[in-house]
Amino acid sequence: MAGLARAFSFLTVLPVPRPEHRADTGAAWFPLVGAAVGAAAGGLLLLAEPLFGATVAAVLGVGALVVLTGGLHQDGLADCADGLGVRGDRARRLEVMRDPSTGAFGALALIGWALLLVTALGSLEREEAFGALVAAGALGRWSCLLHGIATPSARRDGLGAAFLPTPWALAVATVLAAAVLAIVGIAEGVAAAAAAAAVAGVTSVWARRTLGGRTGDTIGATVALAEVAIVLTLLAFGGSG
């Protein structure tokens, strides 16, 4: 269970001790941790919807996602957007992505992410929105393992270099993600998984060609973009069950 504790410590703000500092040690458990985060956010949405309506409930649910993860993935998305928008070579892009300040492209990316997620969740029924958040949490974290395996590290140090998911970890994570979808009762699980895999494929190609490989920011951006793609896919297929 040490791997599960490390995964919770890395992916959430929960005060769970992590005896090792390597980010990949709990990678196999990422979908389970993501599902727990999605369930917590979805639970808040379920409680808020009868009181405030679907839109406000969706905003609270998305806010819970950000708070529970400490904005980990949103920070990566913003940094990648800033790196994508800057003019210059690979070194210049990596330099901009390491800058702690958020530029115009990063801010626009975060606004777009939040608007898409809130609008999609608000268009689903309460139970469907809950299932979509759980699926997005599980498959979003699963997608970052695909990204990690498909790309080399762009730097010799940093999170991108430390994140080394193995094929075995990916296999376990795949089983866990499938089990989560089955438990929640999401009939469109294959479509949602395909959307997550497609996002991982796009971010991996971009990271390779533009940066030379993955960084902590590309890992986070993969999760954030996959979350949106999964919820939109479930919305397009008429809900999660």
C-alpha positions in Angstrom: 0.0 0.0 0.0 3.0 2.3 0.1 2.6 2.9 -3.6 -1.0 4.0 -3.1 0.1 6.4 -0.3 2.8 7.9 -2.5 0.3 8.4 -5.4 -2.1 10.2 -3.0 0.7 12.3 -1.7 1.9 13.3 -5.2 -1.5 13.9 -6.9 -3.4 15.5 -4.1 -3.0 18.0 -1.3 -3.9 15.4 1.3 -1.3 15.1 4.1 -0.3 11.6 3.2 3.4 10.8 4.0 5.5 9.8 1.0 8.6 7.8 2.1 10.1 8.2 -1.4 10.4 11.3 -3.5 10.2 9.6 -7.0 7.0 10.6 -8.6 6.7 7.3 -10.6 6.7 5.0 -7.6 2.9 5.1 -7.2 2.1 5.4 -10.9 0.1 2.2 -11.1 -2.3 3.6 -8.6 -2.9 6.9 -10.4 -6.3 6.0 -11.8 -7.6 5.0 -8.4 -6.4 8.2 -6.9 -7.9 10.2 -9.8 -11.2 8.4 -9.3 -11.2 9.3 -5.6 -10.6 13.0 -6.5 -13.4 12.8 -9.1 -15.8 11.2 -6.7 -15.1 13.9 -4.1 -15.7 16.6 -6.7 -18.7 14.8 -8.0 -20.1 14.4 -4.5 -20.0 18.1 -4.0 -21.7 18.6 -7.3 -24.5 16.2 -6.3 -25.1 18.1 -3.0 -25.0 21.5 -4.6 -27.2 20.9 -7.6 -30.6 20.8 -5.8 -29.7 24.0 -3.9 -28.0 26.1 -6.6 -28.7 24.6 -10.0 -26.6 22.7 -12.5 -24.3 25.5 -13.5 -23.3 26.6 -10.0 -22.9 22.9 -9.0 -20.6 22.3 -12.0 -18.5 25.3 -11.0 -18.2 24.0 -7.5 -17.3 20.5 -8.8 -14.6 21.9 -11.0 -13.3 24.1 -8.2 -13.0 21.0 -6.0 -10.9 19.3 -8.7 -8.5 22.1 -8.6 -8.4 22.5 -4.9 -7.9 18.8 -4.1 -5.0 18.6 -6.5 -3.4 21.9 -5.6 -3.8 23.1 -9.2 -1.1 20.6 -10.2 -2.4 19.8 -13.7 -3.8 23.3 -14.4 -0.3 24.7 -13.7 1.1 22.4 -16.3 -1.5 23.3 -18.8 -0.9 27.0 -18.4 2.9 26.6 -18.7 2.6 24.5 -21.8 0.3 27.1 -23.4 2.8 29.8 -22.7 5.6 27.6 -24.2 3.4 26.9 -27.2 2.8 30.6 -27.7 6.3 31.9 -27.4 8.6 32.4 -30.4 12.0 30.8 -30.2 13.8 27.5 -30.2 13.4 24.6 -27.8 15.6 26.1 -25.1 13.5 29.3 -25.1 10.3 27.4 -24.8 11.6 25.3 -21.9 12.8 28.5 -20.2 9.4 30.1 -20.5 7.7 27.0 -19.2 9.8 27.1 -16.1 8.9 30.7 -15.4 6.5 30.6 -12.4 4.4 33.5 -13.8 1.5 32.8 -16.1 1.3 34.6 -19.4 -1.6 35.5 -21.7 -1.6 32.1 -23.5 -1.6 30.3 -20.2 -4.4 32.4 -18.8 -6.5 31.8 -21.9 -5.9 28.0 -21.7 -7.1 27.9 -18.1 -10.2 29.9 -18.9 -11.0 27.6 -21.9 -10.4 24.5 -19.8 -12.7 25.7 -17.0 -15.4 26.9 -19.4 -15.5 23.7 -21.3 -15.6 21.5 -18.2 -18.2 23.6 -16.4 -20.5 23.8 -19.5 -20.2 20.1 -20.3 -20.9 19.1 -16.7 -23.8 21.5 -16.4 -25.3 19.9 -19.5 -25.4 16.4 -17.9 -27.9 15.0 -15.4 -26.7 15.0 -11.8 -25.8 11.3 -11.7 -24.2 11.5 -15.2 -22.1 14.5 -14.1 -20.9 12.5 -11.1 -19.9 9.6 -13.3 -18.2 11.9 -15.7 -16.0 13.4 -13.0 -15.0 10.0 -11.7 -14.2 8.8 -15.2 -12.3 12.0 -16.0 -10.3 11.6 -12.8 -9.4 8.0 -13.4 -8.7 8.1 -17.2 -7.1 11.5 -17.0 -4.4 10.1 -14.7 -4.2 7.0 -16.8 -3.4 9.1 -19.9 -0.4 10.6 -18.2 1.2 7.2 -17.9 0.7 6.8 -21.7 2.4 10.1 -22.2 5.2 9.2 -19.8 5.9 5.9 -21.7 5.6 7.5 -25.1 8.1 10.3 -24.6 11.7 10.7 -23.3 12.5 13.3 -20.8 13.2 16.8 -22.2 15.6 17.6 -19.3 18.0 15.7 -17.2 16.4 16.9 -14.0 12.9 17.8 -12.9 9.6 15.9 -12.7 9.8 14.8 -16.3 13.0 13.0 -15.7 11.8 11.4 -12.5 8.5 10.2 -13.9 9.3 6.8 -15.3 6.2 4.6 -15.5 6.8 1.0 -16.5 4.7 -1.1 -18.8 3.8 -3.1 -15.7 2.5 0.0 -14.0 0.6 0.9 -17.1 -1.0 -2.5 -17.2 -2.1 -2.3 -13.5 -3.4 1.2 -14.1 -5.4 0.1 -17.1 -7.1 -2.6 -15.1 -7.9 -0.2 -12.3 -9.3 2.4 -14.7 -11.5 -0.2 -16.3 -12.7 -1.4 -12.9 -13.6 2.1 -11.9 -15.6 2.6 -15.1 -17.4 -0.7 -14.5 -18.2 0.1 -10.9 -19.6 3.6 -11.8 -21.5 2.1 -14.6 -20.2 4.1 -17.5 -21.3 2.3 -20.7 -19.2 4.6 -22.9 -16.0 3.6 -21.2 -14.3 2.6 -24.4 -15.0 5.9 -26.1 -13.9 7.8 -23.0 -10.6 5.8 -22.9 -10.1 6.4 -26.6 -10.5 10.1 -26.0 -7.9 10.0 -23.2 -5.5 8.0 -25.3 -5.9 10.4 -28.2 -5.0 13.4 -25.9 -2.0 11.5 -24.7 -1.0 10.8 -28.3 -1.3 14.5 -29.3 0.6 15.8 -26.3 3.3 13.2 -26.8 3.8 14.2 -30.4 3.9 17.9 -29.5 6.3 17.4 -26.6 8.7 15.3 -28.8 8.7 17.8 -31.7 8.6 21.0 -29.8 10.5 20.3 -26.5 12.4 17.1 -27.1 10.3 15.1 -24.7 8.1 15.3 -21.6 8.4 17.7 -18.7 6.4 17.9 -15.5 4.3 20.5 -17.3 3.4 18.3 -20.3 2.4 15.5 -17.9 0.1 17.9 -16.1 -1.3 19.3 -19.3 -2.1 15.8 -20.6 -4.2 15.1 -17.5 -6.1 18.5 -17.7 -6.8 18.1 -21.4 -7.8 14.5 -21.1 -10.3 15.5 -18.3 -12.0 17.9 -20.7 -11.9 15.4 -23.6 -13.5 12.6 -21.5 -16.3 14.7 -20.2 -17.1 16.1 -23.7 -17.0 12.5 -25.0 -19.5 11.3 -22.4 -21.7 14.4 -23.1 -21.6 13.6 -26.9 -22.6 10.0 -26.2 -25.6 11.1 -24.1 -24.2 10.8 -20.6 -22.4 8.2 -18.5 -25.0 5.6 -18.1 
